[in-house]
């Protein structure tokens, strides 16, 4: 060990050897759940010292103020820097950790017995595997097990906030607890009916004009409804899907066989941290297949559909910001409750700086609340995607009418995410219609699309018609629609739309003609505490895409 230390730079050796520092280095985020820190969850044991744990250590960005300003400029239509994006390598050079700081973290983890398994300086993270004893020693914690307060299971967690003996601060370390288990944002009609005390047959369905089995909607029907007549296919574009479980590609083929369509065969599944890319055992790949086929249906000529599979949010999204080819539009149809809602902020801003659009499903349990988690759809730099109930004029035909889907997630950020400037600047326009929008916290959703129980869906070796719905259908649909817009932009030698909330809020709030030409304004129906209103509302956001007009306005 001494021989290795001698080979380090003086600064690196000093950083690792800073154990005598007066104060242990802190993380910039918190990791301990309130039920642990407030002792409301009963401790039931300890994690065995030899149990292996996979962690992901995230380094902070350099020049946070500079990054904030750059992102504000690059997403502001009135700025000279508008859509002047950076590459992942340029981002690292300007805002990423120094090589010395990155090497310091690698050496620190190695010193404590971890094996480095992944991550990169461009991705701001170091992935490592080590025993519980190494975790406890490196981060000055004890790993205990606790009875979950609302679920019939035991979870593990550190007993205190982690610290290190490094001379540099770190941003976050993922993998220290399993308090929140991610869940897909789809819902079964039978489960919905049971929850509402009605029979499944009583649940409203407009699945009478789809071209799939039993008149169910296919992904291609959404293309016909929202972008009728376009010749754009997504050619040359790369779309990403954020997933916590793998997929059996045979289920994608099963969908296309049942739909009597040709499989584009453009899906690549990527493990971001060693998580299995296939789906077996307790895994269910219905969500993953929905995401794939909805995206492919909207943009059948996509050059790449990249499915990023991982066990921690930071590992997945780190890879999504560095992979080549870079996914420019991304769909996330999963929800979870983070220990700290600021954890992914560096990555959200990195995506905005690189011209990536990240769509997040707003949920399928109606109004957002502390018990009905909105994350990550209430994050400031994501495009929150709600649900509608769509009627088309005929099988595989154009849009006819649309109302709010009665389970669409939306409302005011329960994570108390501050209202972003692109909402606060137009607060009067957002609230004059009685929408209930907050002037203090982030409002959502931003946009929406069909989410009713009217789809054909496959997974785990079988298919159903008109059984599944949810904002997990609308989210990849929107991501693929923006791939069409980006294809149009590319043909005009223009940069992609990127994080477009500042643009559409400014236009929709101040120019009624642009709004009417680019969105279907959903004005009927309600979900929970809120109703669809003329203009912006907390059920459908600005509405669903009026494809031809949207592309004409934003695809040039």
N, C-alpha and C positions, 0 to 999 in steps of 0.2 A: 504493500500500500504506500509506503514511504517513497518507493521508486516512482510510482505514478504521480504522487503529489509533486515531486521535484520537477516533473515535466510540465507542470501547469504554469501559466503566466503568474506573475506576482499578484496581480489584481484578483485573479481567479482563486488562487490559494487563500488570499486574505478573505475573500467573500465566503468561501466554504468554512474557513477556520474561525469565523467570527462568533464562536460559542461563548466568548467572554463578554459579548456586547451587553450593555446595561439593560436593554430591552429586546426581547425576542421579536423577530420580524413578523409583522402581521400580514394577514390576507386582506385585500380590499373589499371582500364580500363576506357575508356570514354563512355559516354552514349548519348550525345547530337549530333544530326545529323548536318552536315555542313549547311543545308538549314535553320536550326533554329539558330545556333550560328552566322551565317553570315547574318541573317535576310533576306534571299531571299524567304522564305516561309511566306506568309501573315498570321499573327495571326488573328483568327476569333472569338475566345471566350475562355472560361475557362471551365475546367471540373467541374461539380457540386461537392461541398464539400462532399456531402453524398454518391456519387457514389462509389460502392465497386470496389477495384482493387486487383487482385491477383499478387503477386510478388514472386520472388525467389532470395534470398540473398545468394551469393556464397562467401565462405571464401577462402583465398589464401592457397596454400600449404606451408608447412614448408620445409626449406632447398631446395630452388629452384635449386641451383647449384648441390646439391647432387642428386636430381631427374633427372636433365638433364644428369648427368653422368651415372646414373643407366640405364636410357632409352637407351642412346648411347651404353652401354655395352650389355644390354639384347637383342638388335636388331642387334648387330655386330657379324657376323659369326666367326670372328677371336678372339673374347673375351672369356675368361674363364666363363663369366657370361651369355653367349649366351643362350637365352630361359630359363633362371633360373627365371621364373616369380614369382610374389608375389600374394597372395590372396587379396581381397578387405580389409580384416581386417589387414593384414600385411602392406598394403599400408598406411592405416590410422595410424598405429603405427609408421611408419617411416616418412611419408610425410604429413599426414592429420593434420587438426587443433587440438589443444589440447582440452580436454574436457572443460576446463575452458573458452577458447575462444569461443567455440561453445555455451556453456550455456550463455555466455555474450551476444551474438547476440540474442538468444531466449528471454532473459530477456529484452533486449533493445526494441525489436519489441513489446513485450507484454506491456511494459511501455507506448508505444505510441498508444496503442489501437488496435493492430493487433491480430488476432486469428491465432495461428500456425496451419497449415493444413497438413504439410508434410515435406519432406526432412530428412536428416540424417547426422550425423557426417561422416560416411563412404562415403556418397555422396557429402560431402563438402558444403551442402546447407541447408537453412531454408526456407520453403515455408510458406507464410502467406497471409491472406486476411484482408484488412482494408479499410476504406473510404479514399477518396482523401485527406481529411484534415489530416489524419494520415501520409500519404505519404509525404505531404508537410512539416509537422512538423518534422518527423523523418529524412528526407533527405535534409532539407533546400532548397526546390525548390518550384516553382509554376507550376502547371499543366495546360498548355494552349492547345487550339486546333488551328490547322493551315491548310491552304489550301495546299493540296499536289501539288508539282510543275509539276508533269508529269502524275498524275492520277486524274480522276474526283471524288475525295473524300476528306474528311477532316480526318486528323490524329491528335493524341494527343502526347504530349511530355513534358518533364520538360524544363523549360526555362534556366536552367544552370546545370552544373555538380553537382550531388548529393554529399553531405558530411554528416557525422554524428558527434555526440558529444562523440563517443566512443574513448577510448585510444588505440584502435587497428585499423589497416587498414583492409579494406575488398576488395574482388576481383571485384565483379560485382553485380548489382541488375537487374534481368530481369523483364520485364513486364511494364517498365516505358514508352514505346512508342509503337505505332503500325504503324510506318512509312513503314516498309517492310512487306508485306503479303506473307508468304511462298507459293510456287507454285510447283506442281508435275512436274517431268521431263519427261513427255510423250508428244507426239504431235500427232494430228490427221492428216491423209493424206489430208483431205479436207482443213484444216487450212493451212497446208504446201503449198498446191497447190495455194491457194488464195494469200498467202504471196509472192509466186514466180511468180504469174501471169500466171499460167498454169492450165490446167484442171486436176482433180484428176487422170484421166485415163493416163495422160502423165507422172505421177510420176513413176519412175522406181521401179518395184517390182519383186522380185524373188520368190514369193509365189506360186511355182509350185510343190514343193516336201514335203510340210508339211503333217502331218497326221490328221490335224484338218479340220473343215468345210472349204470348198472352197480352199483346199490345204494349209491352213494357218498353221503356226508353233505353236506347243504346247510347254510347258515347257519340256516335255519328249523328244521332237525332239531336243532340245538343248543338252540334255544329250546324245542322240544318236550321235549327230554331234561332240561334243567336247570330250566325254569320252566313245567312242564306245566300248562296250564289257566289261566294268568294272562290277564287282560284288559288289563294294562299293555302299552303299545306304545312308550314313549319319547316320547310326545306332549309338546311344549313343551320338549324337551331338545335341547341342542347337544353333539355329540360331535366331538372333534378327532383327526386322524391325523397323526403325525409321519413325514415322508417325505423321502428324499434325491433322489428322482427323480419325474418327473411321471407322468401316467396318460392313456391314451386311453379316454375314456368309452365308446367303442364296445365295449371289452372288458367293461365292466360290463353293457352291454346284451346282449352275447353270452352272459354267464353266465345272465342272467335268461331269455333265449330258450331256452337249453339246459335250464334248470331248470323251464321252463314256468311261470314266475312273472312277476309284474308288477314292473318296475323302479320303486322309490320316487321316483327322480329328485330326490333331496334332496342330492346331492353338489355342493359348491362347491370348486374347486381354487384355492389362493392361493399365489402366488409371494412368498416372504418377502424375497428379495434379488435378484430378477431371474432366478433359475433358471427354466428352461422348465417350464411346467405340463403340456405334452404329452410323449409318450414317442416318441422317434425315434432313429435311428442305433443306437448300442450300448446304448441304454436298454432295460431289461426292466421291464414293469409288472405282472408276476405278483404281487409282494408288495403293490403298491398296490391291485390288484383284490381280492386275498384280504382285505386289511384292510377295504375298503369293504363287500364282500358279507357278510363274517362279522358286522360291526357291524349292517348293515341286517337281516340275518336274525334276529339276537337281538332287535333293537328296531325293528320295521318301521315304526313311526310317528314316528321321530325327526324333529324339525323341521329340523335342519341336521346334515349330515355335512360338516365342514370339513377339507379336506386341505391341510396346510401343507407346502409344498415349498421346500427351500433347499439351499445348498451347505455351510453351516456350522451346527453344532449351536446356537450362540448366536443366530444370526439366526432360526432356526426357532422355538426355544423362547421367544425374546423376543416374537415376534409372537403366540404362543399365550397369552401372559400379558396381552396388551393388546387383542386383537381383539374387536370387537363384532359379533355376540353372542359372549360369552366361552365357549369350550369347557370344560364343567365336568368331563367325563370324556374322557381322552385315551389313545390306544393308540400305542405305539412298538414296532415289530417289526424294528428295525435294531440292529446292534451295531457298535461301533468302539472303538479304543483311544485315549483322550485323552492328550495330553502331560501333563496334570495332572488327576487325578480330582476335584479341588475346583472345576474351572472352572465347572460349572453349579450349584454350591451356592446362589448368590443366587436363581437361577430356581426351583430345587426348593423353597426356603423361600417364595418369592413365591407359588408355586402353592398350597402348603399354607395360606398366610395368606389366599388368595382362595377357598378351598374347592374347588380343582381336584384331581381324582384322576388321577395319571399312572401308567399301567401299562406295564411294560417286559418284553419277552420274555426269558426266562432263558437261551435258547440251545438248540441242537440237537446239541451235541457232548459231552453227558454232564458229568462232574464238572468244575467250574471249576478253572482253574489259570492260571499266568502265561502259558502258551501257548494256553490255551483261555479267552480273555477273556470276562468276565462283563458288562462295561460295556454299557449303563448299569443293568443289572438288580441290581447290587450297591450302587447308590447308596442313601444312607440314607433319602431322602424319596420314593422311588418304590415302587410296589407290584410286586414281582417275580413274574412269572407263568410257572409251569412247565407241564409236559405230562403227560397221562395217556393211557390207552388205554381208550376208552369202548365199551360195548355197550349198545344200547337193546333194549327188549322187542319192538319191531316197527318197520316202516317209519313214519317220522315219529312214533314212539312215545316213551314216557317212559323215563327212566333205568332200566337193569337192573343193571349192574355196572361196575366201573372198577378198573383196575390202573395202576401206574406205567408211564409210557412209557419204554422202555429208553434213550432218548437225551436225556431231559429234562435241561436244564442246572440245576445247583444245587451247593451246597457252601458254602465259606467264602470271603469276599471276597478275590480275588487282588490287588485294588487296596489292600488293607489299610485298608478303610473301618472305622472304629471301630464296635464293636457299639452300636447305638442303645439308648436307655434302655428302649424298649418291648420289646426282646429281653433285655437284661441283667436287668431286673427279674423276668423269668420264666424265667431260664436253667435253673433246676432242672427246671421243667416241660418245657422244650424238650429237655433232655438225659437225663432219667431213663429214657427208653425206648431209650437207646443210639443216638440219632440221629446222634451225632458232631458236634453243634452246638458252635461255638466260644464261649468266654466272653470273647473279646478282639475279634473282628472280626464284621462284619455277616454274618448267615447268610441263605441264600436257597434256593429261592423262598419267597414268602409264601402264594400261592394257586396253583391250577392248573386246567386244563381239557383237553379232548381235543386231542391233537396227533398222533395216529397217522396213517399213510398211508391215510386213509379218506375224503378230501374230494374234492369236485368243485371244480376251480379253472380259471380262465381267465386268459389274458394273451397279448399280442402276436399277437392274431388267432386263437387256437385254445384249446381246452379239453381237459382230461384228467380222468379219474376214477380215484381211488385211487392217484395217482402222487405227490402232494405231501402233506407233513405238516410239523409243526414247531410250536414255541411261538408262532410268528407267527399261527397260527390261534387259539390260546387267548387271546392278548392283546386283540385288538379285541373278542372275545367277552365278556371280563370287563368291558371298558370300557362296552360296550353294556348288559350286565346291570346295572351300577351306574346307568346312565341310567334303567332301569326303577325301581330303588330310589329314585332322585332324583325321578322323576315322582310316586311315592307320597308321598314327603316333601313335595313341593310342594303336593300336594292337601291336606295337613295343615298348610300354612303353616309348614313346618319347613325349615331350611337343608339343603343337600346333604351327602352323606356326607364329601366331601373326602378328605383323606389319612387312610384309616381303619385303618392298621396298628396304631396304639396302642390303638384300640378293640377290634379283633378279637383281638389278642394277649392283652389283659387278660381279655376274656370267655372265649376258648377255653381259656386256661391255668388259669382259676380256676372256671369253671362248666361242668361236663360236659353239663348239660342244654342250655344255649345252644349249645354246640359241636355236639352231636348234632342239634339242630334246624335248624342253619344251614349245615352243611357235610357233604359226603360225605367221610368220613375214609378215605383210600386206604391200605390196610394190606398190600398185596401187590405184588410186582414190585420191580425195582431198576434203577438207572442208575449205571454206573461204580462208584465207591467206596461208594455209599450205597444203602440199601434203604428202601422205604416202610415206615413203622412206625405203630403206633397213636398217634394224636395228631400232633404236628408232626414233619416229617422234611425232609431236605435234597434230596428228589427232587420231592415234590408240595406242600411247605409244609403248610398246614392242610387242603388238599384242594380239591375242586371245589364250586361253589355248589349248595346244596339250596334251590332258588329260592323256593318258597313260604314255607318257614320263615325264610329269610334276609330276605325282604321283610317278613314279619310282625314280625320282631325289629327290623330296622333301618329300615324304611320308614314309621315312624309319628312 
